[in-house]
């Protein structure tokens, strides 16, 4: 049985017969092609006619429409190597026999003829199998992208019974009329409507690079034509059960960012076999952090979140994806220092990632200001100092771009949390404390994308606060991976700023989501509601008195503050504790301004210390 798996008897028999034939043909060619003067003259005279006829035949067969660079050659290269090795071994064995007057030119002719015969049979076999494969032809599919982009998609679709590529629409006009794997470039993407009508295709596969303008243009054209958009899976989706075939285009495919380059070796040394604790583990960033950490073979993963349902969902997902991993799942509030201390003393984590926070700006701006301080500031102080007391090697806090020149309580509370981390860092030299700032995350809870999606499903309107409002965006996996990378690289007290790329207008984001849903702005209108309390038209990643310095990682920079600001962590914590359950909003904001000097609150009245 094992031998049969290695050698198919029929294929072995065919190859044996072909090799014998090649051997005998080499002998025949050696001794029968004797050219006299007459035959030599005929060869010279007929050469031009042969050349013209051959070129005409090749052109008629569309050979010169092929793009040689993208013809699949791995199997042919392997066959060439095998025949070369077989020829060398045959020559060695025959020459060792010292047969008298053996024609050595046969040893040169034999591998060439063998390669021709073996290659021809294999190509014929594949062609026959493709033509006789059972089942109805797949649905017609148009591919949008240059020939270079389309080549990978065609290779992935090869042998698919679900899809039948019927044409390519390339943004490069000079590629029109070219052919790739027998699929012709019909024109540019502007021809989409005409191409769909002529080929009967109702589905378009976008092969253009993620985040390119070609992708965005294709979305707009597809919405006008009324076709379904697909794309190939991203590398992080390949290992999923349903990750091999085309899938529907998502917003992150259109906004697109290059993949994060992780220091896999360094992260493995930091996390593999170690105990890691994540607060806010049930949230968007926290749960993705847990998934990324699990990839590096963590010894024990301690997940802490205040939401019972979030912890339950996380436990189910991690147990299914990583059944061998030791996971510990706690429902606990970072504001309760004694509970958090008990968890840390039990597990003694080597690395702590602090993602627990209140982040919704309007909700924290009115009625819940003290909750933002208790969770974002007091909870951070609890987690940071307990990490130091328990001997953790690294502590990483997830911050936000809203902490830069904050105009709202949530942003000011996160800036104060950064200062608390730096203050605690001065107390525990053995622990490396870093904070990581980044902007909005696509699809995270409370973000605009889920809200817009719900509004589109209801038929609109999609509500945007201002036509000029812009935000930075990145995907959840990218944000989580960069948090891990910053945790590995950072020196104690540093604040990392992530490369957020170019800011995106929220109204353009809404338009893209409407188009992705297969609707137009006439069907789902956009309405402007005005800026909410504490909301800015644009977010910043650096404060007015900050600059940044590069790091070895292209997507991470370190924020540098010109005038060092340090929080009295004990005094800050004491004030929040004494503020009680319902302090005056005016008093709270004015106190917050004394702690975060760049905070521009909406109240400008003079403040007298005290409650």
C-alpha positions as CSV (number, residue, x, y, z in Angstrom):
1,X,0.0,0.0,0.0
2,X,2.8,2.4,0.9
3,X,4.6,1.6,-2.4
4,X,1.4,2.3,-4.3
5,X,1.0,5.7,-2.8
6,X,4.6,6.5,-3.9
7,X,4.2,5.1,-7.5
8,X,1.1,4.9,-9.6
9,X,1.5,1.7,-11.5
10,X,-0.1,3.1,-14.7
11,X,2.0,6.2,-14.6
12,X,5.1,4.2,-14.0
13,X,4.4,1.9,-16.9
14,X,3.7,4.9,-19.3
15,X,7.0,6.6,-18.2
16,X,8.9,3.4,-18.7
17,X,7.6,3.0,-22.2
18,X,8.3,6.6,-23.0
19,X,11.9,6.4,-21.7
20,X,12.5,3.3,-23.9
21,X,11.1,5.1,-26.9
22,X,13.3,8.1,-26.2
23,X,16.3,5.9,-25.9
24,X,15.6,4.2,-29.3
25,X,14.7,7.5,-31.0
26,X,18.1,8.9,-29.9
27,X,19.9,6.0,-31.5
28,X,17.8,6.4,-34.7
29,X,18.4,10.1,-35.0
30,X,22.1,9.6,-34.5
31,X,22.6,7.1,-37.4
32,X,19.9,8.1,-39.9
33,X,20.1,12.0,-40.3
34,X,23.0,12.1,-42.7
35,X,22.9,15.4,-44.7
36,X,24.6,15.4,-48.1
37,X,25.2,18.5,-50.3
38,X,21.8,18.3,-51.9
39,X,19.9,18.1,-48.6
40,X,22.0,20.9,-47.2
41,X,21.1,23.2,-50.1
42,X,17.4,22.3,-49.6
43,X,17.6,23.1,-45.9
44,X,19.1,26.6,-46.6
45,X,16.5,27.4,-49.3
46,X,13.5,26.3,-47.2
47,X,14.5,28.0,-44.0
48,X,12.9,31.4,-44.8
49,X,9.6,29.7,-45.8
50,X,9.7,27.6,-42.6
51,X,10.3,30.7,-40.5
52,X,7.4,32.7,-42.0
53,X,5.0,29.7,-41.8
54,X,6.0,28.9,-38.2
55,X,5.5,32.5,-37.0
56,X,2.2,32.7,-38.8
57,X,1.0,29.4,-37.2
58,X,2.1,30.5,-33.7
59,X,0.4,33.9,-34.2
60,X,-2.8,32.1,-35.3
61,X,-2.7,30.0,-32.2
62,X,-2.5,33.2,-30.0
63,X,0.9,32.1,-28.6
64,X,2.2,35.7,-28.7
65,X,-0.7,37.0,-26.7
66,X,0.5,35.0,-23.7
67,X,2.3,36.7,-20.9
68,X,5.3,34.5,-20.4
69,X,6.1,35.8,-17.0
70,X,3.0,34.4,-15.5
71,X,2.9,30.9,-17.2
72,X,3.0,28.2,-14.5
73,X,6.4,26.5,-14.6
74,X,7.0,24.8,-11.3
75,X,6.1,21.3,-12.5
76,X,8.0,21.7,-15.7
77,X,11.1,22.8,-13.8
78,X,10.8,19.8,-11.6
79,X,10.5,17.6,-14.6
80,X,13.6,19.2,-16.2
81,X,15.6,18.6,-13.1
82,X,14.4,14.9,-12.9
83,X,15.2,14.2,-16.6
84,X,18.6,15.9,-16.2
85,X,19.4,13.8,-13.2
86,X,18.2,10.6,-15.0
87,X,20.4,11.5,-18.0
88,X,23.5,12.0,-15.9
89,X,23.0,8.8,-14.0
90,X,22.3,6.9,-17.3
91,X,25.5,8.3,-18.8
92,X,27.5,7.4,-15.7
93,X,26.2,3.8,-15.7
94,X,26.7,3.3,-19.4
95,X,30.2,4.7,-19.5
96,X,31.3,2.6,-16.6
97,X,30.4,-0.5,-18.7
98,X,33.0,0.6,-21.3
99,X,31.0,-0.6,-24.2
100,X,33.1,-0.6,-27.4
101,X,32.4,2.2,-29.9
102,X,29.4,3.5,-28.0
103,X,28.1,6.7,-29.6
104,X,28.3,9.3,-26.8
105,X,26.0,11.7,-28.7
106,X,23.2,9.4,-27.8
107,X,23.7,10.4,-24.2
108,X,23.1,14.0,-25.1
109,X,20.1,13.3,-27.4
110,X,18.3,11.0,-25.0
111,X,17.4,13.4,-22.1
112,X,16.2,16.0,-24.7
113,X,13.8,13.5,-26.3
114,X,12.7,12.1,-23.0
115,X,11.9,15.6,-21.7
116,X,9.8,16.3,-24.8
117,X,7.9,13.0,-24.5
118,X,7.3,13.1,-20.8
119,X,6.3,16.7,-20.8
120,X,3.9,16.2,-23.7
121,X,2.1,13.3,-22.1
122,X,1.7,15.1,-18.8
123,X,0.3,18.2,-20.5
124,X,-2.1,16.1,-22.5
125,X,-3.2,14.3,-19.4
126,X,-4.0,17.5,-17.6
127,X,-5.8,18.9,-20.6
128,X,-7.9,15.8,-21.0
129,X,-8.8,15.7,-17.3
130,X,-9.9,19.4,-17.3
131,X,-12.1,18.8,-20.3
132,X,-13.7,15.6,-19.0
133,X,-14.2,16.8,-15.4
134,X,-17.8,16.2,-14.4
135,X,-20.3,18.9,-13.4
136,X,-21.7,21.9,-15.1
137,X,-19.5,24.9,-15.8
138,X,-19.1,27.4,-13.1
139,X,-20.8,30.8,-12.9
140,X,-19.2,33.4,-15.2
141,X,-16.8,35.7,-13.3
142,X,-15.0,38.9,-14.4
143,X,-11.7,39.8,-12.8
144,X,-10.7,43.4,-12.3
145,X,-7.0,44.2,-12.0
146,X,-3.8,44.3,-14.1
147,X,-2.5,41.1,-15.6
148,X,0.0,40.9,-12.7
149,X,-2.8,41.2,-10.2
150,X,-5.1,38.8,-12.0
151,X,-2.5,36.0,-12.4
152,X,-2.7,35.1,-8.7
153,X,-6.5,35.1,-8.7
154,X,-6.6,32.8,-11.8
155,X,-4.1,30.5,-10.2
156,X,-6.3,30.2,-7.1
157,X,-9.4,29.7,-9.2
158,X,-7.8,26.9,-11.3
159,X,-9.9,23.8,-11.2
160,X,-12.8,25.5,-9.4
161,X,-16.2,24.1,-10.3
162,X,-18.0,27.2,-8.9
163,X,-16.5,29.9,-11.0
164,X,-15.5,30.3,-14.6
165,X,-13.3,33.3,-15.4
166,X,-14.7,34.9,-18.7
167,X,-12.6,38.1,-18.9
168,X,-10.2,40.5,-17.3
169,X,-10.7,44.3,-16.9
170,X,-7.3,45.9,-16.5
171,X,-6.8,49.5,-15.5
172,X,-3.8,49.5,-17.9
173,X,-5.1,50.3,-21.4
174,X,-2.1,48.8,-23.1
175,X,-3.0,45.3,-21.7
176,X,-6.2,45.2,-23.7
177,X,-6.3,42.3,-26.0
178,X,-3.7,40.3,-24.1
179,X,-4.4,36.8,-22.8
180,X,-3.6,35.2,-19.5
181,X,-4.3,31.4,-19.2
182,X,-6.8,31.7,-22.1
183,X,-8.7,34.5,-20.4
184,X,-8.7,37.7,-22.5
185,X,-8.3,41.3,-21.2
186,X,-11.6,42.7,-22.5
187,X,-10.8,46.4,-21.6
188,X,-10.6,48.7,-18.7
189,X,-12.9,48.7,-15.6
190,X,-14.9,51.5,-17.3
191,X,-16.2,48.7,-19.6
192,X,-17.7,46.8,-16.7
193,X,-21.3,47.2,-17.8
194,X,-20.6,46.2,-21.4
195,X,-18.4,43.3,-20.3
196,X,-21.1,42.0,-18.0
197,X,-23.7,42.2,-20.8
198,X,-21.5,40.4,-23.3
199,X,-20.2,37.6,-21.0
200,X,-23.3,37.2,-18.8
201,X,-21.3,37.7,-15.7
202,X,-23.1,39.1,-12.6
203,X,-20.1,38.7,-10.3
204,X,-16.8,40.6,-10.3
205,X,-13.6,39.5,-8.5
206,X,-11.4,42.5,-7.4
207,X,-7.8,41.5,-7.8
208,X,-6.4,45.0,-7.4
209,X,-4.1,45.6,-4.3
210,X,-5.9,46.2,-1.0
211,X,-6.4,49.9,-0.4
212,X,-5.6,51.0,-3.9
213,X,-7.6,53.6,-5.7
214,X,-8.4,51.0,-8.4
215,X,-10.3,49.0,-5.7
216,X,-12.3,52.1,-4.7
217,X,-13.1,52.9,-8.3
218,X,-14.2,49.4,-8.9
219,X,-16.6,49.6,-6.0
220,X,-18.3,52.7,-7.4
221,X,-18.5,51.2,-10.9
222,X,-19.9,47.9,-9.6
223,X,-22.5,49.7,-7.6
224,X,-23.7,51.5,-10.7
225,X,-23.7,48.2,-12.8
226,X,-25.4,46.3,-10.0
227,X,-23.0,43.3,-9.7
228,X,-21.7,41.4,-6.7
229,X,-18.1,42.1,-5.6
230,X,-15.7,39.4,-4.5
231,X,-12.1,39.4,-3.5
232,X,-9.5,36.7,-2.6
233,X,-8.9,36.0,1.1
234,X,-6.2,37.9,3.0
235,X,-3.2,35.9,4.2
236,X,-4.6,35.8,7.8
237,X,-7.7,34.0,6.4
238,X,-6.0,31.3,4.4
239,X,-5.9,28.8,7.4
240,X,-9.6,29.1,8.0
241,X,-11.9,26.4,6.7
242,X,-13.6,28.7,4.3
243,X,-10.6,30.9,3.6
244,X,-9.5,29.5,0.3
245,X,-12.2,30.6,-2.1
246,X,-13.3,34.1,-3.1
247,X,-15.3,36.0,-0.5
248,X,-17.4,39.2,-0.5
249,X,-15.4,42.5,-0.4
250,X,-15.3,44.1,3.1
251,X,-14.6,47.6,4.1
252,X,-11.1,46.9,5.3
253,X,-10.3,45.5,1.8
254,X,-11.1,48.9,0.3
255,X,-9.4,51.0,3.0
256,X,-6.5,48.5,2.9
257,X,-3.2,48.7,4.8
258,X,-0.1,46.7,4.3
259,X,0.4,43.7,6.7
260,X,2.2,44.2,10.0
261,X,5.7,42.8,10.1
262,X,6.0,41.1,13.5
263,X,9.2,40.2,15.2
264,X,8.1,36.6,15.5
265,X,11.3,35.4,17.2
266,X,11.3,38.1,19.8
267,X,7.6,37.7,20.6
268,X,8.0,34.0,20.8
269,X,10.8,34.5,23.3
270,X,8.6,36.9,25.3
271,X,5.4,35.0,25.3
272,X,6.1,31.3,24.6
273,X,5.5,29.2,27.7
274,X,4.9,32.3,29.8
275,X,1.9,33.5,31.8
276,X,0.2,36.6,30.2
277,X,-2.7,38.6,31.6
278,X,-5.1,40.7,29.5
279,X,-7.6,43.1,31.1
280,X,-10.6,44.1,29.0
281,X,-10.1,40.7,27.4
282,X,-13.7,40.5,26.1
283,X,-13.6,43.7,24.1
284,X,-12.7,44.2,20.5
285,X,-9.0,44.9,21.0
286,X,-8.7,42.7,24.1
287,X,-10.2,39.6,22.5
288,X,-8.0,40.0,19.4
289,X,-5.0,40.4,21.6
290,X,-5.8,37.1,23.3
291,X,-6.1,35.4,19.9
292,X,-2.7,36.8,18.8
293,X,-1.0,35.9,22.0
294,X,-2.3,32.3,21.8
295,X,-0.5,32.0,18.4
296,X,2.8,32.4,20.2
297,X,2.4,29.3,22.4
298,X,1.6,31.1,25.6
299,X,1.8,28.9,28.7
300,X,-1.1,30.4,30.5
301,X,-3.5,33.1,29.3
302,X,-5.4,34.9,32.1
303,X,-8.4,36.8,30.7
304,X,-10.1,39.5,32.8
305,X,-13.2,41.4,31.9
306,X,-16.2,43.0,33.7
307,X,-18.7,41.5,31.3
308,X,-19.8,37.9,32.0
309,X,-21.1,37.5,28.5
310,X,-17.9,38.8,26.9
311,X,-15.8,36.4,29.0
312,X,-18.1,33.5,28.1
313,X,-17.8,34.2,24.3
314,X,-14.1,34.6,24.6
315,X,-13.8,31.3,26.5
316,X,-15.8,29.4,23.9
317,X,-13.7,30.9,21.0
318,X,-10.3,30.3,22.5
319,X,-11.1,26.8,23.7
320,X,-12.2,25.8,20.2
321,X,-9.2,27.4,18.5
322,X,-6.6,26.5,21.0
323,X,-7.7,23.4,23.0
324,X,-4.2,22.7,24.3
325,X,-3.8,26.2,25.8
326,X,-4.3,26.8,29.5
327,X,-6.9,29.6,29.7
328,X,-8.2,31.2,32.9
329,X,-11.3,33.4,32.6
330,X,-12.2,35.9,35.3
331,X,-15.2,38.2,35.6
332,X,-13.6,41.1,37.5
333,X,-13.5,44.9,37.5
334,X,-10.1,46.6,37.2
335,X,-11.5,49.3,39.6
336,X,-11.5,46.7,42.4
337,X,-7.9,46.5,43.4
338,X,-8.3,43.6,45.9
339,X,-9.9,41.3,43.4
340,X,-7.3,42.2,40.7
341,X,-4.5,41.6,43.2
342,X,-5.8,38.2,44.1
343,X,-5.8,37.2,40.4
344,X,-2.3,38.5,39.8
345,X,-0.9,36.8,43.0
346,X,-2.4,33.5,41.9
347,X,-0.9,33.6,38.4
348,X,2.2,35.9,38.7
349,X,1.9,37.1,35.0
350,X,5.1,37.8,33.1
351,X,3.4,40.3,30.7
352,X,0.3,42.4,31.4
353,X,-1.8,43.9,28.6
354,X,-4.2,46.5,29.9
355,X,-7.1,47.1,27.4
356,X,-9.9,47.7,29.9
357,X,-11.4,51.1,29.3
358,X,-14.5,53.2,28.7
359,X,-14.0,54.7,25.2
360,X,-17.3,56.1,23.9
361,X,-16.9,59.8,23.8
362,X,-20.5,61.2,24.0
363,X,-21.5,58.7,26.6
364,X,-18.6,59.6,28.9
365,X,-19.1,63.4,28.3
366,X,-22.4,63.7,30.2
367,X,-23.7,61.9,33.3
368,X,-20.8,59.3,33.3
369,X,-17.7,61.5,33.8
370,X,-16.8,59.9,37.1
371,X,-17.1,56.4,35.5
372,X,-14.5,57.4,32.9
373,X,-12.1,58.5,35.7
374,X,-12.7,55.4,37.8
375,X,-12.2,52.9,35.0
376,X,-9.7,54.7,32.7
377,X,-7.5,56.3,35.4
378,X,-8.1,54.4,38.7
379,X,-8.4,51.1,36.9
380,X,-5.1,51.7,35.0
381,X,-3.4,52.7,38.2
382,X,-4.5,49.6,39.9
383,X,-3.4,47.3,37.1
384,X,-0.1,49.0,36.6
385,X,1.0,49.1,40.2
386,X,-0.2,45.5,40.9
387,X,1.8,44.3,37.8
388,X,4.9,45.9,39.4
389,X,4.2,44.4,42.8
390,X,3.7,41.0,41.3
391,X,7.0,41.2,39.4
392,X,5.7,41.4,35.9
393,X,8.4,41.9,33.2
394,X,6.3,44.1,30.9
395,X,3.1,46.2,31.2
396,X,1.4,47.6,28.0
397,X,-1.5,50.0,28.1
398,X,-3.8,50.5,25.1
399,X,-4.3,54.2,24.7
400,X,-6.0,56.3,22.0
401,X,-5.4,59.3,19.7
402,X,-8.2,61.0,21.7
403,X,-5.7,61.5,24.5
404,X,-3.8,64.0,22.4
405,X,-4.9,67.6,23.1
406,X,-8.2,66.2,24.5
407,X,-11.4,68.1,24.2
408,X,-13.5,65.6,26.0
409,X,-13.5,63.7,29.4
410,X,-12.8,60.4,27.8
411,X,-9.7,61.6,26.0
412,X,-8.5,63.5,29.1
413,X,-9.0,60.4,31.2
414,X,-6.9,58.4,28.8
415,X,-4.1,61.0,28.8
416,X,-4.2,61.0,32.6
417,X,-4.0,57.2,32.4
418,X,-0.8,57.5,30.3
419,X,0.7,59.8,33.0
420,X,-0.3,57.4,35.7
421,X,1.6,54.6,33.9
422,X,4.7,56.8,33.6
423,X,4.3,57.6,37.3
424,X,4.1,54.0,38.3
425,X,7.0,53.2,36.0
426,X,9.2,55.4,38.2
427,X,8.3,53.2,41.2
428,X,9.0,49.7,39.7
429,X,12.4,49.6,37.9
430,X,12.1,45.9,37.2
431,X,9.0,46.3,35.1
432,X,9.0,47.9,31.6
433,X,5.9,50.1,31.3
434,X,4.7,51.4,27.8
435,X,1.6,52.9,26.4
436,X,0.4,52.6,22.8
437,X,-1.8,55.2,21.0
438,X,-3.8,54.5,17.9
439,X,-7.0,55.7,16.3
440,X,-10.3,54.2,15.4
441,X,-10.5,50.4,14.8
442,X,-12.8,49.1,12.1
443,X,-15.6,47.0,13.4
444,X,-14.9,47.5,17.1
445,X,-17.8,47.8,19.5
446,X,-19.2,51.3,19.6
447,X,-17.4,52.4,16.3
448,X,-19.2,54.0,13.4
449,X,-19.0,50.9,11.1
450,X,-21.5,48.7,13.0
451,X,-23.7,51.8,13.5
452,X,-23.7,52.6,9.8
453,X,-24.3,48.9,8.9
454,X,-27.4,48.9,11.1
455,X,-28.7,52.1,9.6
456,X,-28.2,50.9,6.1
457,X,-30.0,47.6,6.9
458,X,-33.0,49.8,8.1
459,X,-32.9,51.8,4.9
460,X,-31.2,54.8,6.3
461,X,-30.6,57.6,6.8
462,X,-26.9,57.1,7.7
463,X,-26.1,59.8,10.3
464,X,-22.8,61.6,10.0
465,X,-22.0,64.4,12.5
466,X,-20.2,66.7,10.0
467,X,-19.3,66.6,6.3
468,X,-15.6,67.4,7.0
469,X,-15.0,65.2,10.0
470,X,-12.1,62.8,9.5
471,X,-10.6,59.9,11.5
472,X,-7.7,57.5,11.3
473,X,-8.6,53.8,10.9
474,X,-6.9,50.4,11.2
475,X,-8.2,46.9,11.4
476,X,-8.5,45.0,14.7
477,X,-5.8,42.4,13.9
478,X,-3.4,45.2,12.9
479,X,-4.0,47.2,16.0
480,X,-3.5,44.2,18.2
481,X,-0.3,43.0,16.5
482,X,1.2,46.5,16.8
483,X,0.3,46.5,20.5
484,X,2.2,43.3,20.9
485,X,5.2,44.6,18.9
486,X,5.3,47.8,21.0
487,X,5.2,45.7,24.1
488,X,8.3,43.8,22.9
489,X,10.3,46.9,21.8
490,X,9.4,49.5,24.4
491,X,11.5,51.0,27.1
492,X,9.9,51.9,30.4
493,X,7.8,55.1,30.3
494,X,7.6,55.4,26.6
495,X,4.4,56.2,24.6
496,X,4.2,54.6,21.2
497,X,2.4,56.1,18.3
498,X,1.1,53.8,15.6
499,X,1.4,54.7,11.9
500,X,-2.3,55.2,11.1
501,X,-1.8,56.0,7.5
502,X,-4.0,58.7,5.9
503,X,-7.1,59.9,7.7
504,X,-10.5,59.0,6.1
505,X,-13.5,61.3,5.8
506,X,-16.4,59.7,7.7
507,X,-18.8,60.7,5.0
508,X,-16.7,58.8,2.4
509,X,-16.7,55.8,4.8
510,X,-20.5,55.9,4.9
511,X,-20.6,56.1,1.1
512,X,-18.4,53.1,0.7
513,X,-20.5,51.1,3.1
514,X,-23.6,52.0,1.3
515,X,-22.1,50.9,-2.0
516,X,-20.8,47.6,-0.4
517,X,-24.4,46.9,0.6
518,X,-25.4,47.0,-3.1
519,X,-27.4,50.2,-2.6
520,X,-27.0,53.8,-3.8
521,X,-27.2,57.1,-1.9
522,X,-30.6,57.7,-3.4
523,X,-31.9,54.6,-1.7
524,X,-30.0,55.2,1.6
525,X,-29.5,58.9,2.1
526,X,-26.8,60.5,4.4
527,X,-27.8,63.1,6.9
528,X,-25.6,65.4,8.9
529,X,-26.5,65.8,12.6
530,X,-23.8,68.2,13.9
531,X,-20.8,67.7,16.2
532,X,-21.5,66.0,19.5
533,X,-20.2,67.3,22.9
534,X,-16.5,66.9,23.1
535,X,-16.1,65.8,19.5
536,X,-13.4,67.2,17.2
537,X,-13.3,67.4,13.4
538,X,-10.0,65.6,13.3
539,X,-7.9,63.6,15.8
540,X,-4.2,64.0,16.4
541,X,-1.5,61.4,17.3
542,X,0.9,63.9,18.9
543,X,0.2,66.8,21.3
544,X,1.3,70.4,20.5
545,X,4.5,70.0,22.7
546,X,5.3,66.5,21.4
547,X,7.5,65.2,18.6
548,X,8.2,61.6,17.6
549,X,11.2,59.5,16.9
550,X,11.5,56.5,14.6
551,X,11.9,53.0,15.9
552,X,13.3,49.9,14.1
553,X,9.7,49.1,13.2
554,X,8.3,51.1,10.3
555,X,4.8,51.4,11.8
556,X,5.8,52.5,15.3
557,X,7.2,55.8,16.6
558,X,8.0,57.0,20.1
559,X,6.3,60.2,21.3
560,X,8.7,62.7,22.9
561,X,7.3,65.4,25.2
562,X,9.3,68.7,25.4
563,X,8.2,69.6,28.9
564,X,8.0,66.6,31.2
565,X,4.7,66.2,32.9
566,X,4.4,63.7,35.7
567,X,1.3,62.9,37.7
568,X,1.3,62.4,41.5
569,X,-0.3,59.0,41.2
570,X,-1.3,58.6,44.9
571,X,-2.9,62.1,44.9
572,X,-4.8,61.5,41.7
573,X,-6.1,58.2,43.0
574,X,-7.1,59.7,46.3
575,X,-9.0,62.5,44.6
576,X,-11.0,60.1,42.5
577,X,-11.8,57.9,45.5
578,X,-13.0,61.0,47.5
579,X,-15.0,62.4,44.6
580,X,-17.8,60.1,45.5
581,X,-20.5,58.6,43.2
582,X,-21.8,61.8,41.8
583,X,-19.4,64.8,41.9
584,X,-20.2,68.1,40.3
585,X,-19.5,67.9,36.5
586,X,-18.0,71.4,36.7
587,X,-15.7,70.5,39.6
588,X,-14.6,67.3,37.9
589,X,-13.7,69.0,34.7
590,X,-11.8,71.8,36.3
591,X,-9.8,69.3,38.4
592,X,-9.1,67.3,35.3
593,X,-7.6,70.4,33.7
594,X,-5.1,70.8,36.5
595,X,-3.9,67.2,35.9
596,X,-4.0,67.3,32.1
597,X,-2.8,70.8,31.1
598,X,-3.6,70.3,27.4
599,X,-7.2,69.4,28.2
600,X,-9.5,72.1,26.7
601,X,-12.7,71.5,28.5
602,X,-16.0,73.2,27.6
603,X,-16.0,75.0,30.9
604,X,-13.7,78.0,31.3
605,X,-14.8,79.1,34.8
606,X,-12.1,79.5,37.5
607,X,-11.5,76.5,39.6
608,X,-10.8,76.4,43.4
609,X,-9.3,73.2,44.6
610,X,-11.5,71.0,46.7
611,X,-14.8,69.2,46.4
